[in-house]
Each structure stands twice: as C-alpha cells, then as structure tokens.
Amino acid sequence: MKKQLVISLLVACALVFTGSVIYAGTKVADEFEMKSPEYKKHKKVIVKFTHKKHHDEYGAACGECHHDDKGKPLDLKMGDDVQRCIECHKTPGEKPKKKKGEKKAPKLTKAQKLEYHAEALHMNCKDCHKKFNKKNKTKAAPTTCTKCHPKTKK
C-alpha cells in the first residue's frame, strides 16, 4: 500500500513538472497597447500592436522584434519568455532634443540612442516597416509619427 502511494506521488510530481515545462513561458496577448509604466506620462497616443497580424499576415518572425544584445534576432516561438524592451533600453522617452539657446542637439552614437526606449522602438519598427514597403512596393506599413500615433479628437 505504501509502495503504491509513493509511486502515485512520484507520478503526480512528474506530471506537474512536465506540465509546467510544457506551459512555461509568457502568455502572449494577440493585441496589446505598447505602453510602459516607467513613463510618467505618454505624450502620444499609445500604439496598439497585433502579434497575429504581424506574424500571419505580414510574415514577421518573433526575432524581427525580439533580439539579443548585439541586435541579432532571437530564435523564438509564441509563448517563449521574452524581456520587455525597457529592460535593455532603460531610459524612458526619446534622445535629448536641442535645448533653447543651443545650436543643435547633442550628437549621439547609435548605441547611445538605443539606450532610449522610444528611440529603440522607433528604430526597430520603422526599419522593419521601410523594408516591408520596399520589398512589397507599397507604402502600407506606417513610417511617420501620425500614422502610428494618430491624433485623437478632443
């Protein structure tokens, strides 16, 4: 009787462990608003991103947005754990603008620009959209501020 109980407990533990491995990862919402609590205030309308549309309709692989610290695409599938962009691109907002009285904004390298969360997102999205438009001889993928952040009526 004890032997059966021990075996049953071992089987139950194995099932829980393998089940948790199978379901490990991040639950991926199909559509979500690209907002971050690290921003005190969002200055533009929040972009709504759709995984299904980008993957199924546009043929984008997960690694086209999710990359390593060298910018190389990660080999991911839906449900894999991913870090939020702001975990690496740590400074909320865009690179510094020209201040009053200055002739021009501070000159930054690409790596310095990528420290800024909004700069990293904009570069990633706009570069991909430009490639898509060029490849498909279209202008369907937005590349300007107001196409992704349309002004709302007050």
C-alpha positions as CSV (number, residue, x, y, z in Angstrom):
1,M,0.0,0.0,0.0
2,K,2.8,2.4,0.9
3,K,4.7,1.5,-2.2
4,Q,1.6,2.4,-4.4
5,L,1.2,5.7,-2.6
6,V,4.9,6.6,-3.1
7,I,4.7,5.6,-6.8
8,S,1.5,7.7,-7.2
9,L,3.1,10.7,-5.6
10,L,6.2,10.4,-7.8
11,V,4.0,10.1,-10.9
12,A,2.0,13.1,-9.8
13,C,5.1,15.2,-9.2
14,A,6.5,14.1,-12.7
15,L,3.2,15.2,-14.3
16,V,3.2,18.6,-12.5
17,F,6.8,19.1,-13.5
18,T,6.4,18.2,-17.2
19,G,3.2,20.1,-17.4
20,S,4.8,23.3,-16.0
21,V,7.6,22.9,-18.6
22,I,5.2,22.5,-21.4
23,Y,3.3,25.6,-20.3
24,A,6.3,27.6,-19.3
25,G,6.9,30.9,-21.0
26,T,5.0,34.1,-21.4
27,K,1.3,34.2,-22.3
28,V,1.3,36.3,-25.4
29,A,-1.6,38.6,-25.9
30,D,-2.6,38.9,-29.5
31,E,-3.2,42.6,-29.3
32,F,-1.8,44.9,-26.7
33,E,-1.1,48.6,-26.1
34,M,2.6,49.4,-26.2
35,K,2.7,51.4,-23.0
36,S,5.2,51.2,-20.2
37,P,4.6,52.1,-16.6
38,E,8.1,53.6,-16.5
39,Y,6.8,56.6,-18.4
40,K,5.3,59.2,-16.1
41,K,3.1,60.4,-19.0
42,H,2.7,59.3,-22.5
43,K,3.0,62.2,-24.9
44,K,1.5,60.5,-27.9
45,V,-1.4,58.1,-28.5
46,I,-0.4,54.6,-27.5
47,V,0.3,52.2,-30.4
48,K,-1.8,49.0,-30.5
49,F,0.3,46.1,-31.6
50,T,-1.1,42.9,-33.0
51,H,1.1,39.7,-33.0
52,K,-1.3,37.8,-35.2
53,K,-1.4,40.4,-37.9
54,H,2.4,40.8,-37.9
55,H,3.1,37.1,-37.9
56,D,0.3,35.7,-40.0
57,E,-0.4,38.5,-42.5
58,Y,3.0,40.1,-42.8
59,G,5.2,37.1,-42.3
60,A,7.2,38.6,-39.4
61,A,9.1,36.2,-37.2
62,C,9.4,36.8,-33.5
63,G,13.1,37.6,-33.8
64,E,12.4,40.5,-36.1
65,C,11.4,42.5,-33.0
66,H,12.9,40.4,-30.2
67,H,16.7,40.4,-30.4
68,D,19.8,39.8,-28.3
69,D,22.2,42.5,-27.0
70,K,24.0,42.5,-30.4
71,G,20.8,43.2,-32.3
72,K,20.7,39.6,-33.7
73,P,17.2,38.0,-33.9
74,L,16.3,35.6,-31.2
75,D,15.0,32.2,-32.3
76,L,11.6,32.3,-30.5
77,K,8.2,30.8,-30.8
78,M,4.9,32.0,-29.4
79,G,4.9,31.6,-25.6
80,D,8.6,31.8,-25.1
81,D,9.8,34.0,-22.3
82,V,11.0,37.4,-23.6
83,Q,12.2,40.5,-21.8
84,R,10.4,43.8,-22.1
85,C,12.2,46.3,-24.3
86,I,12.8,48.7,-21.4
87,E,14.9,46.1,-19.6
88,C,17.7,46.8,-22.0
89,H,16.7,50.2,-23.4
90,K,16.5,51.6,-20.0
91,T,15.8,55.4,-20.4
92,P,12.1,56.2,-21.0
93,G,11.5,58.6,-23.8
94,E,13.5,59.8,-26.8
95,K,17.0,61.1,-27.1
96,P,17.6,64.7,-25.9
97,K,16.4,67.4,-28.2
98,K,18.1,70.7,-28.9
99,K,17.7,73.0,-25.9
100,K,16.9,76.7,-26.1
101,G,20.0,78.6,-26.8
102,E,21.9,75.6,-28.3
103,K,22.7,75.5,-31.9
104,K,21.9,71.7,-32.1
105,A,21.1,68.7,-30.1
106,P,23.9,66.6,-28.6
107,K,25.5,64.2,-31.1
108,L,24.9,60.6,-30.0
109,T,26.2,57.4,-31.4
110,K,23.7,54.7,-32.4
111,A,24.5,52.7,-29.2
112,Q,23.8,55.9,-27.2
113,K,20.5,56.4,-29.0
114,L,19.5,52.8,-28.3
115,E,19.7,53.5,-24.6
116,Y,16.5,55.5,-25.0
117,H,13.4,53.2,-25.0
118,A,11.4,55.2,-27.6
119,E,14.4,55.6,-29.9
120,A,14.9,51.8,-29.9
121,L,11.2,51.1,-30.5
122,H,11.0,53.6,-33.3
123,M,14.2,52.4,-35.0
124,N,13.0,48.8,-34.8
125,C,9.5,49.4,-36.1
126,K,10.4,52.0,-38.7
127,D,13.3,50.0,-40.2
128,C,11.1,46.9,-40.5
129,H,8.2,48.9,-42.0
130,K,10.6,50.5,-44.5
131,K,11.9,47.1,-45.6
132,F,8.4,45.7,-45.9
133,N,7.3,48.7,-48.0
134,K,10.4,48.4,-50.3
135,K,10.0,44.6,-50.7
136,N,6.3,44.8,-51.5
137,K,6.4,48.1,-53.5
138,T,3.9,49.7,-51.2
139,K,3.5,52.3,-48.5
140,A,1.1,50.3,-46.4
141,A,3.4,49.9,-43.4
142,P,3.5,53.2,-41.5
143,T,6.8,55.1,-41.2
144,T,5.6,58.5,-39.8
145,C,4.6,59.6,-36.3
146,T,1.0,60.3,-37.0
147,K,0.4,57.0,-38.8
148,C,1.2,55.0,-35.7
149,H,0.2,57.7,-33.2
150,P,-2.9,59.3,-34.7
151,K,-4.1,62.4,-33.0
152,T,-7.3,61.9,-31.1
153,K,-10.2,64.3,-31.3
154,K,-10.9,66.2,-28.2
